[in-house]
Amino acid sequence: MPSPEIQRVLIYRLGSLGDTVVALPAFHLIARQFPTAERRLLTNLPVHAKAPSSAAVLENSGLIHATMNYPVGLRSLRALWTLRREIKKFRPNILIYLAPPRGLSATRRDALFFRLCGVKQIIGLPNTEDLQHPRWLNKDISGYVLPEPPRPNLPPNIGLPLDQILEPEASRIARCLAPLGDAHIEDPASWDLCLTTAEQQKAVYELAPIANHPIIAAAIGTKVQAKDWGVDNWRAVLTQLAAELPNHRIVLVGAPQEAADSATAAAAWEGRVLNLCGQLSPRETAAVLAHAQLFLGLDSGPMHLAAAVATPVVAIFAARNRPVHWFPFGPQHRIVYHKTDCWGCGLETCIAQQKKCLTSITVEEALAAIRKSLAATSRVTQA
């Protein structure tokens, strides 16, 4: 049980939209274990115009109470001293380490810095190679045994052997936080964004022009070139869906810079499209996605938001990451993923291979996954 003396908790998590959503079970666990403590998030400001901050995802949720800025790539001794002074002023009783692993040496440097800030207890530090990396799902490592049948977060259409599939990032984080207790990553409540009434009302207001129609949501943009499937592919998919689903309406979400390409991709929907790119906060976007029958998109923050509100996802994934590490969590999603000989490259810009993992994915493959997902959703609705 947590000590009643814990009054101030500092949570260290870097990243933006998707990185924050996959850590939601950890934030819920921390809130359960320290319900009366002041919980502050130490995080970075976005490094890309299309990347909302972690604070924008967690504000008004009750999972944190305030944020502190951690400048990415911090090298200035003066800036480090300023951050140290701010942390010492807060006087955290405990630090919860949720930062993405950067190697054991970097982890040890982080731990030393926080000790110099006066932090006496750190939980979640990935101080072993096992905690630094996601596990292969067919391996027994340090007592971890693959449940049978496989974990329900595995999409039904991956078709890869388990020795080529990595555990979800949410699971790796949960292992780091084992001293705090069970993060219950397979409980839908652990993914609750705790949307406010105002955020939910905002979604209803924005969707009013297409009320009483089934909705498909789409976010086709990405800040990473190696993830981009291309506007032409999305236009071919959405043009075919417009013909097959005359009663549906489509909602486009994403960054302001993605509004024009999104409109181009959905041109065939004519008067049945609602382009909300750049008009909503991340949490308002999640509230809108909760009304959708299906979400279409890429490996992106909006994809993780859709999964968090239990909207089925069909996503086109590059092979820059190995499955299932960054897939949306939940059994209802369908992922189109091609394993190529260069899989797991981690590249943000792919020139030499010309994105062959993505260019090999056809429009018909995407449509087949969408049709299967819509059929499954219809069966659930009818039941």
DRENDO-1510 file (C-alpha; in Angstrom, 1 decimal, always signed):
<recs>
REC; n; res; u; v; w
REC; 1; MET; +0.0; +0.0; +0.0 .
REC; 2; PRO; +1.3; +3.5; -0.7 .
REC; 3; SER; +2.5; +5.5; +2.2 .
REC; 4; PRO; +0.2; +8.3; +3.4 .
REC; 5; GLU; +3.3; +10.5; +3.6 .
REC; 6; ILE; +3.4; +10.6; -0.2 .
REC; 7; GLN; +2.0; +14.1; -0.9 .
REC; 8; ARG; +3.7; +15.1; -4.1 .
REC; 9; VAL; +4.4; +12.8; -7.1 .
REC; 10; LEU; +6.4; +13.8; -10.1 .
REC; 11; ILE; +5.7; +11.7; -13.3 .
REC; 12; TYR; +8.4; +11.8; -16.0 .
REC; 13; ARG; +7.0; +11.0; -19.4 .
REC; 14; LEU; +8.4; +12.4; -22.7 .
REC; 15; GLY; +6.6; +12.3; -26.1 .
REC; 16; SER; +3.4; +13.6; -27.6 .
REC; 17; LEU; -0.1; +12.4; -28.4 .
REC; 18; GLY; +0.4; +8.7; -29.1 .
REC; 19; ASP; +3.1; +8.3; -26.5 .
REC; 20; THR; +0.8; +9.7; -23.9 .
REC; 21; VAL; -2.2; +7.6; -24.8 .
REC; 22; VAL; -0.3; +4.3; -24.7 .
REC; 23; ALA; +0.7; +5.2; -21.2 .
REC; 24; LEU; -2.8; +5.8; -20.0 .
REC; 25; PRO; -3.0; +2.5; -17.9 .
REC; 26; ALA; +0.2; +3.7; -16.1 .
REC; 27; PHE; -1.4; +7.1; -15.3 .
REC; 28; HIS; -4.5; +5.4; -14.0 .
REC; 29; LEU; -2.4; +3.1; -11.8 .
REC; 30; ILE; -0.5; +6.1; -10.4 .
REC; 31; ALA; -3.8; +7.9; -9.6 .
REC; 32; ARG; -5.2; +4.9; -7.9 .
REC; 33; GLN; -2.1; +4.4; -5.7 .
REC; 34; PHE; -1.6; +8.1; -4.9 .
REC; 35; PRO; -5.2; +9.5; -4.9 .
REC; 36; THR; -4.6; +12.3; -2.5 .
REC; 37; ALA; -1.1; +13.4; -3.7 .
REC; 38; GLU; -0.5; +16.3; -6.0 .
REC; 39; ARG; +0.6; +14.7; -9.3 .
REC; 40; ARG; +2.7; +16.7; -11.7 .
REC; 41; LEU; +3.8; +15.7; -15.1 .
REC; 42; LEU; +7.4; +16.5; -16.3 .
REC; 43; THR; +7.2; +16.4; -20.0 .
REC; 44; ASN; +8.6; +18.0; -23.2 .
REC; 45; LEU; +6.9; +20.6; -25.4 .
REC; 46; PRO; +6.1; +19.3; -28.9 .
REC; 47; VAL; +9.1; +19.2; -31.3 .
REC; 48; HIS; +6.8; +19.2; -34.3 .
REC; 49; ALA; +3.9; +21.4; -35.3 .
REC; 50; LYS; +1.6; +18.4; -35.8 .
REC; 51; ALA; +2.4; +16.9; -32.4 .
REC; 52; PRO; +0.1; +17.9; -29.5 .
REC; 53; SER; +1.8; +17.9; -26.1 .
REC; 54; SER; +1.2; +15.3; -23.4 .
REC; 55; ALA; -0.5; +18.0; -21.3 .
REC; 56; ALA; -3.1; +18.5; -24.1 .
REC; 57; VAL; -4.0; +14.9; -23.7 .
REC; 58; LEU; -4.2; +14.7; -19.9 .
REC; 59; GLU; -5.5; +18.2; -19.0 .
REC; 60; ASN; -8.9; +18.1; -17.3 .
REC; 61; SER; -8.6; +14.3; -16.9 .
REC; 62; GLY; -7.9; +14.4; -13.1 .
REC; 63; LEU; -5.0; +12.0; -13.8 .
REC; 64; ILE; -2.5; +14.9; -13.3 .
REC; 65; HIS; -2.8; +18.3; -11.7 .
REC; 66; ALA; -0.1; +20.3; -13.4 .
REC; 67; THR; +2.8; +20.0; -15.8 .
REC; 68; MET; +6.5; +21.0; -15.8 .
REC; 69; ASN; +8.5; +21.5; -18.9 .
REC; 70; TYR; +11.5; +19.3; -19.7 .
REC; 71; PRO; +13.3; +20.8; -22.8 .
REC; 72; VAL; +14.2; +18.0; -25.2 .
REC; 73; GLY; +17.9; +17.7; -25.9 .
REC; 74; LEU; +18.7; +19.7; -22.7 .
REC; 75; ARG; +22.5; +20.5; -22.7 .
REC; 76; SER; +22.8; +23.9; -21.2 .
REC; 77; LEU; +24.1; +23.8; -17.6 .
REC; 78; ARG; +22.0; +26.9; -16.9 .
REC; 79; ALA; +18.8; +25.3; -18.2 .
REC; 80; LEU; +19.6; +22.1; -16.2 .
REC; 81; TRP; +20.1; +24.2; -13.1 .
REC; 82; THR; +16.8; +26.0; -13.7 .
REC; 83; LEU; +15.0; +22.7; -14.1 .
REC; 84; ARG; +16.7; +21.3; -11.0 .
REC; 85; ARG; +15.6; +24.3; -9.0 .
REC; 86; GLU; +12.0; +23.9; -10.2 .
REC; 87; ILE; +11.9; +20.2; -9.2 .
REC; 88; LYS; +13.5; +21.0; -5.8 .
REC; 89; LYS; +10.9; +23.7; -5.2 .
REC; 90; PHE; +8.1; +21.1; -5.9 .
REC; 91; ARG; +9.8; +18.7; -3.4 .
REC; 92; PRO; +8.4; +15.4; -4.9 .
REC; 93; ASN; +8.3; +12.5; -2.4 .
REC; 94; ILE; +8.6; +10.1; -5.3 .
REC; 95; LEU; +9.3; +10.2; -9.0 .
REC; 96; ILE; +7.5; +7.8; -11.4 .
REC; 97; TYR; +9.8; +7.2; -14.4 .
REC; 98; LEU; +7.8; +6.6; -17.6 .
REC; 99; ALA; +10.3; +8.0; -20.1 .
REC; 100; PRO; +10.9; +5.9; -23.3 .
REC; 101; PRO; +14.1; +3.9; -22.8 .
REC; 102; ARG; +17.3; +5.3; -24.3 .
REC; 103; GLY; +19.8; +2.8; -23.1 .
REC; 104; LEU; +21.1; +1.9; -19.6 .
REC; 105; SER; +23.7; +4.6; -19.5 .
REC; 106; ALA; +21.1; +7.3; -20.3 .
REC; 107; THR; +18.8; +5.8; -17.7 .
REC; 108; ARG; +21.5; +6.0; -15.0 .
REC; 109; ARG; +22.2; +9.6; -16.0 .
REC; 110; ASP; +18.5; +10.4; -15.5 .
REC; 111; ALA; +18.5; +8.7; -12.1 .
REC; 112; LEU; +21.5; +10.7; -11.0 .
REC; 113; PHE; +20.0; +14.0; -12.1 .
REC; 114; PHE; +16.8; +13.3; -10.2 .
REC; 115; ARG; +18.8; +12.3; -7.1 .
REC; 116; LEU; +20.6; +15.6; -7.4 .
REC; 117; CYS; +17.1; +17.3; -7.5 .
REC; 118; GLY; +16.4; +15.8; -4.1 .
REC; 119; VAL; +14.2; +12.9; -5.2 .
REC; 120; LYS; +14.9; +10.0; -2.9 .
REC; 121; GLN; +12.6; +7.3; -4.4 .
REC; 122; ILE; +12.2; +6.5; -8.1 .
REC; 123; ILE; +9.8; +3.8; -9.4 .
REC; 124; GLY; +9.6; +2.6; -12.9 .
REC; 125; LEU; +13.3; +3.0; -13.8 .
REC; 126; PRO; +14.1; +0.6; -16.7 .
REC; 127; ASN; +17.4; -0.4; -15.2 .
REC; 128; THR; +17.7; -3.8; -16.8 .
REC; 129; GLU; +17.9; -4.8; -20.5 .
REC; 130; ASP; +14.6; -6.7; -20.1 .
REC; 131; LEU; +12.8; -3.5; -18.9 .
REC; 132; GLN; +14.5; -1.5; -21.6 .
REC; 133; HIS; +13.0; -3.5; -24.5 .
REC; 134; PRO; +9.6; -5.0; -25.4 .
REC; 135; ARG; +9.6; -8.8; -25.1 .
REC; 136; TRP; +8.9; -11.2; -27.9 .
REC; 137; LEU; +5.5; -12.8; -27.2 .
REC; 138; ASN; +6.6; -16.4; -27.5 .
REC; 139; LYS; +9.5; -16.1; -25.0 .
REC; 140; ASP; +9.7; -16.9; -21.4 .
REC; 141; ILE; +11.9; -14.1; -20.0 .
REC; 142; SER; +12.4; -13.5; -16.3 .
REC; 143; GLY; +9.2; -15.4; -15.4 .
REC; 144; TYR; +7.1; -14.0; -18.2 .
REC; 145; VAL; +5.0; -16.7; -19.8 .
REC; 146; LEU; +2.8; -16.2; -22.9 .
REC; 147; PRO; -0.8; -16.6; -21.9 .
REC; 148; GLU; -2.9; -19.0; -23.9 .
REC; 149; PRO; -4.7; -18.1; -26.0 .
REC; 150; PRO; -2.5; -15.1; -27.1 .
REC; 151; ARG; -3.3; -11.8; -25.5 .
REC; 152; PRO; -6.5; -10.3; -26.8 .
REC; 153; ASN; -4.8; -7.1; -28.0 .
REC; 154; LEU; -3.5; -9.0; -31.0 .
REC; 155; PRO; -5.4; -8.0; -34.1 .
REC; 156; PRO; -7.1; -10.9; -35.9 .
REC; 157; ASN; -5.4; -10.4; -39.3 .
REC; 158; ILE; -1.7; -10.1; -38.6 .
REC; 159; GLY; -0.8; -13.6; -39.6 .
REC; 160; LEU; +2.8; -13.5; -38.2 .
REC; 161; PRO; +4.3; -16.2; -35.9 .
REC; 162; LEU; +4.6; -15.1; -32.3 .
REC; 163; ASP; +8.4; -15.1; -32.4 .
REC; 164; GLN; +8.0; -12.0; -34.7 .
REC; 165; ILE; +5.6; -10.1; -32.5 .
REC; 166; LEU; +6.6; -7.8; -29.7 .
REC; 167; GLU; +4.6; -7.0; -26.6 .
REC; 168; PRO; +2.7; -3.7; -26.6 .
REC; 169; GLU; +4.5; -0.6; -25.2 .
REC; 170; ALA; +1.7; -0.4; -22.6 .
REC; 171; SER; +2.7; -3.8; -21.4 .
REC; 172; ARG; +6.4; -2.9; -21.1 .
REC; 173; ILE; +5.6; +0.2; -19.1 .
REC; 174; ALA; +3.3; -1.9; -16.8 .
REC; 175; ARG; +6.2; -4.3; -16.2 .
REC; 176; CYS; +8.4; -1.3; -15.1 .
REC; 177; LEU; +5.7; -0.2; -12.7 .
REC; 178; ALA; +5.1; -3.6; -11.2 .
REC; 179; PRO; +6.2; -2.4; -7.7 .
REC; 180; LEU; +3.2; -0.1; -7.7 .
REC; 181; GLY; +0.7; -2.9; -8.6 .
REC; 182; ASP; -1.2; -4.2; -11.6 .
REC; 183; ALA; -1.9; -1.6; -14.3 .
REC; 184; HIS; -4.8; -3.8; -15.7 .
REC; 185; ILE; -3.9; -2.9; -19.3 .
REC; 186; GLU; -6.6; -5.1; -20.6 .
REC; 187; ASP; -9.4; -3.4; -18.6 .
REC; 188; PRO; -11.1; -0.8; -20.8 .
REC; 189; ALA; -11.3; +1.5; -17.8 .
REC; 190; SER; -7.5; +1.8; -17.8 .
REC; 191; TRP; -7.7; +3.5; -21.2 .
REC; 192; ASP; -10.3; +6.0; -20.1 .
REC; 193; LEU; -9.4; +9.6; -21.1 .
REC; 194; CYS; -11.9; +10.9; -18.5 .
REC; 195; LEU; -13.5; +13.2; -21.0 .
REC; 196; THR; -15.4; +16.1; -19.4 .
REC; 197; THR; -19.0; +17.0; -20.1 .
REC; 198; ALA; -17.9; +20.1; -21.9 .
REC; 199; GLU; -15.7; +18.0; -24.3 .
REC; 200; GLN; -18.4; +15.6; -25.0 .
REC; 201; GLN; -20.9; +18.4; -25.6 .
REC; 202; LYS; -18.4; +20.0; -28.0 .
REC; 203; ALA; -18.3; +16.7; -30.0 .
REC; 204; VAL; -22.1; +16.6; -30.2 .
REC; 205; TYR; -22.2; +20.3; -31.4 .
REC; 206; GLU; -19.6; +19.7; -34.1 .
REC; 207; LEU; -21.3; +16.5; -35.3 .
REC; 208; ALA; -24.8; +18.1; -35.4 .
REC; 209; PRO; -24.7; +18.7; -39.2 .
REC; 210; ILE; -24.4; +14.9; -39.8 .
REC; 211; ALA; -26.5; +13.7; -36.8 .
REC; 212; ASN; -28.5; +10.6; -37.3 .
REC; 213; HIS; -26.1; +9.1; -39.8 .
REC; 214; PRO; -23.5; +6.4; -39.2 .
REC; 215; ILE; -20.0; +8.0; -39.2 .
REC; 216; ILE; -16.6; +6.9; -40.4 .
REC; 217; ALA; -13.7; +9.0; -39.1 .
REC; 218; ALA; -10.4; +9.3; -40.9 .
REC; 219; ALA; -7.0; +10.8; -40.1 .
REC; 220; ILE; -4.7; +10.3; -43.1 .
REC; 221; GLY; -1.9; +12.7; -42.1 .
REC; 222; THR; +1.4; +12.0; -40.3 .
REC; 223; LYS; +4.4; +14.0; -39.3 .
REC; 224; VAL; +6.7; +11.1; -40.3 .
REC; 225; GLN; +7.5; +10.6; -43.9 .
REC; 226; ALA; +8.2; +6.8; -43.5 .
REC; 227; LYS; +4.6; +6.3; -42.3 .
REC; 228; ASP; +2.8; +8.2; -45.1 .
REC; 229; TRP; +0.8; +5.9; -47.4 .
REC; 230; GLY; +0.0; +8.8; -49.8 .
REC; 231; VAL; -3.0; +11.0; -50.6 .
REC; 232; ASP; -3.7; +9.1; -53.8 .
REC; 233; ASN; -4.1; +5.8; -52.0 .
REC; 234; TRP; -6.5; +7.3; -49.4 .
REC; 235; ARG; -8.5; +9.0; -52.2 .
REC; 236; ALA; -8.9; +5.7; -54.0 .
REC; 237; VAL; -10.1; +4.0; -50.7 .
REC; 238; LEU; -12.5; +6.8; -49.7 .
REC; 239; THR; -13.9; +7.1; -53.3 .
REC; 240; GLN; -14.8; +3.4; -53.2 .
REC; 241; LEU; -16.3; +3.7; -49.7 .
REC; 242; ALA; -18.4; +6.7; -50.8 .
REC; 243; ALA; -20.0; +4.5; -53.4 .
REC; 244; GLU; -20.5; +1.5; -51.1 .
REC; 245; LEU; -21.8; +3.5; -48.1 .
REC; 246; PRO; -24.3; +6.1; -49.4 .
REC; 247; ASN; -25.9; +6.6; -45.9 .
REC; 248; HIS; -22.6; +7.1; -44.1 .
REC; 249; ARG; -20.9; +10.4; -43.3 .
REC; 250; ILE; -17.2; +11.0; -43.0 .
REC; 251; VAL; -15.4; +13.1; -40.4 .
REC; 252; LEU; -11.8; +14.2; -41.1 .
REC; 253; VAL; -9.6; +14.9; -38.1 .
REC; 254; GLY; -5.9; +15.9; -37.8 .
REC; 255; ALA; -3.6; +18.9; -37.7 .
REC; 256; PRO; -4.4; +22.2; -39.5 .
REC; 257; GLN; -1.7; +21.4; -42.1 .
REC; 258; GLU; -3.6; +18.2; -43.0 .
REC; 259; ALA; -6.9; +19.8; -43.9 .
REC; 260; ALA; -6.3; +20.3; -47.6 .
REC; 261; ASP; -5.0; +16.8; -48.3 .
REC; 262; SER; -7.8; +15.3; -46.2 .
REC; 263; ALA; -10.4; +17.2; -48.3 .
REC; 264; THR; -8.7; +16.0; -51.5 .
REC; 265; ALA; -8.8; +12.4; -50.3 .
REC; 266; ALA; -12.5; +12.6; -49.4 .
REC; 267; ALA; -13.6; +14.6; -52.4 .
REC; 268; ALA; -16.0; +11.9; -53.6 .
REC; 269; TRP; -18.1; +12.2; -50.4 .
REC; 270; GLU; -19.3; +15.6; -51.7 .
REC; 271; GLY; -21.9; +16.9; -49.2 .
REC; 272; ARG; -21.3; +14.0; -46.8 .
REC; 273; VAL; -18.0; +15.1; -45.4 .
REC; 274; LEU; -17.2; +17.1; -42.2 .
REC; 275; ASN; -13.6; +18.4; -42.2 .
REC; 276; LEU; -12.5; +19.2; -38.6 .
REC; 277; CYS; -8.8; +19.2; -39.1 .
REC; 278; GLY; -7.2; +21.8; -36.9 .
REC; 279; GLN; -10.5; +22.7; -35.2 .
REC; 280; LEU; -10.4; +20.5; -32.2 .
REC; 281; SER; -8.2; +19.8; -29.2 .
REC; 282; PRO; -6.9; +16.2; -28.8 .
REC; 283; ARG; -9.5; +15.5; -26.1 .
REC; 284; GLU; -12.3; +17.0; -28.2 .
REC; 285; THR; -11.1; +14.9; -31.1 .
REC; 286; ALA; -11.3; +11.8; -28.9 .
REC; 287; ALA; -14.9; +12.8; -28.0 .
REC; 288; VAL; -15.8; +13.0; -31.7 .
REC; 289; LEU; -14.1; +9.7; -32.5 .
REC; 290; ALA; -16.2; +8.0; -29.8 .
REC; 291; HIS; -19.2; +8.6; -32.1 .
REC; 292; ALA; -17.7; +6.9; -35.1 .
REC; 293; GLN; -18.5; +3.4; -36.3 .
REC; 294; LEU; -14.9; +3.0; -37.6 .
REC; 295; PHE; -11.6; +4.9; -37.7 .
REC; 296; LEU; -9.3; +4.9; -40.7 .
REC; 297; GLY; -5.8; +6.1; -40.6 .
REC; 298; LEU; -2.1; +5.4; -40.0 .
REC; 299; ASP; +0.2; +4.8; -37.1 .
REC; 300; SER; -0.6; +8.1; -35.4 .
REC; 301; GLY; -1.8; +9.9; -32.3 .
REC; 302; PRO; -5.5; +10.1; -33.6 .
REC; 303; MET; -5.4; +6.3; -34.1 .
REC; 304; HIS; -4.5; +5.8; -30.4 .
REC; 305; LEU; -7.2; +8.2; -29.4 .
REC; 306; ALA; -9.8; +6.2; -31.4 .
REC; 307; ALA; -8.6; +3.0; -29.7 .
REC; 308; ALA; -8.8; +4.7; -26.3 .
REC; 309; VAL; -12.5; +5.5; -26.8 .
REC; 310; ALA; -13.1; +1.9; -28.0 .
REC; 311; THR; -13.8; +2.8; -31.7 .
REC; 312; PRO; -12.6; +0.0; -34.0 .
REC; 313; VAL; -9.5; +1.0; -36.0 .
REC; 314; VAL; -8.3; +0.0; -39.5 .
REC; 315; ALA; -4.8; +1.3; -39.8 .
REC; 316; ILE; -2.1; +1.1; -42.4 .
REC; 317; PHE; +1.2; +0.4; -40.7 .
REC; 318; ALA; +4.8; +0.8; -42.0 .
REC; 319; ALA; +7.2; -1.9; -41.0 .
REC; 320; ARG; +9.6; +0.6; -39.4 .
REC; 321; ASN; +8.4; -0.9; -36.1 .
REC; 322; ARG; +7.9; -4.5; -35.5 .
REC; 323; PRO; +4.4; -5.7; -34.6 .
REC; 324; VAL; +2.6; -5.4; -32.1 .
REC; 325; HIS; +4.6; -2.9; -30.1 .
REC; 326; TRP; +2.8; +0.3; -31.3 .
REC; 327; PHE; -0.4; -1.2; -32.5 .
REC; 328; PRO; -3.7; +0.2; -31.1 .
REC; 329; PHE; -4.6; -1.7; -28.0 .
REC; 330; GLY; -7.7; -3.9; -28.2 .
REC; 331; PRO; -9.0; -7.0; -30.1 .
REC; 332; GLN; -11.4; -5.1; -32.4 .
REC; 333; HIS; -8.8; -3.5; -34.6 .
REC; 334; ARG; -7.5; -4.5; -38.0 .
REC; 335; ILE; -3.9; -3.7; -39.1 .
REC; 336; VAL; -2.6; -3.8; -42.6 .
REC; 337; TYR; +1.1; -4.6; -42.2 .
REC; 338; HIS; +3.6; -6.0; -44.6 .
REC; 339; LYS; +6.8; -7.6; -43.2 .
REC; 340; THR; +9.7; -6.7; -45.5 .
REC; 341; ASP; +13.4; -7.6; -45.2 .
REC; 342; CYS; +14.1; -4.2; -43.7 .
REC; 343; TRP; +11.4; -4.4; -41.0 .
REC; 344; GLY; +12.2; -2.8; -37.7 .
REC; 345; CYS; +14.4; -0.1; -39.3 .
REC; 346; GLY; +13.0; +2.7; -37.1 .
REC; 347; LEU; +13.5; +5.2; -39.9 .
REC; 348; GLU; +11.6; +8.5; -39.9 .
REC; 349; THR; +12.5; +9.1; -43.5 .
REC; 350; CYS; +12.9; +6.2; -45.9 .
REC; 351; ILE; +14.7; +7.0; -49.2 .
REC; 352; ALA; +16.9; +4.0; -50.0 .
REC; 353; GLN; +14.0; +1.4; -49.8 .
REC; 354; GLN; +11.4; +3.9; -51.1 .
REC; 355; LYS; +8.9; +2.9; -48.4 .
REC; 356; LYS; +8.4; -0.5; -49.9 .
REC; 357; CYS; +6.7; -1.8; -46.8 .
REC; 358; LEU; +4.0; +0.8; -47.4 .
REC; 359; THR; +4.0; +1.0; -51.2 .
REC; 360; SER; +3.4; -2.8; -51.3 .
REC; 361; ILE; +0.1; -2.4; -49.5 .
REC; 362; THR; -2.7; -2.1; -52.0 .
REC; 363; VAL; -5.9; -0.2; -52.0 .
REC; 364; GLU; -7.9; -3.4; -52.2 .
REC; 365; GLU; -6.1; -4.8; -49.1 .
REC; 366; ALA; -7.2; -1.7; -47.2 .
REC; 367; LEU; -10.7; -2.0; -48.5 .
REC; 368; ALA; -10.9; -5.7; -47.5 .
REC; 369; ALA; -9.9; -4.9; -43.9 .
REC; 370; ILE; -12.4; -2.0; -43.8 .
REC; 371; ARG; -15.3; -4.2; -45.1 .
REC; 372; LYS; -14.5; -6.9; -42.5 .
REC; 373; SER; -14.4; -4.4; -39.7 .
REC; 374; LEU; -17.7; -2.8; -40.8 .
REC; 375; ALA; -19.3; -6.2; -41.0 .
REC; 376; ALA; -18.1; -7.1; -37.5 .
REC; 377; THR; -19.3; -3.8; -36.1 .
REC; 378; SER; -22.7; -4.3; -37.7 .
REC; 379; ARG; -23.0; -7.8; -36.1 .
REC; 380; VAL; -22.2; -6.4; -32.7 .
REC; 381; THR; -24.7; -3.6; -33.1 .
REC; 382; GLN; -27.4; -5.9; -34.2 .
REC; 383; ALA; -26.7; -8.2; -31.3 .
</recs>
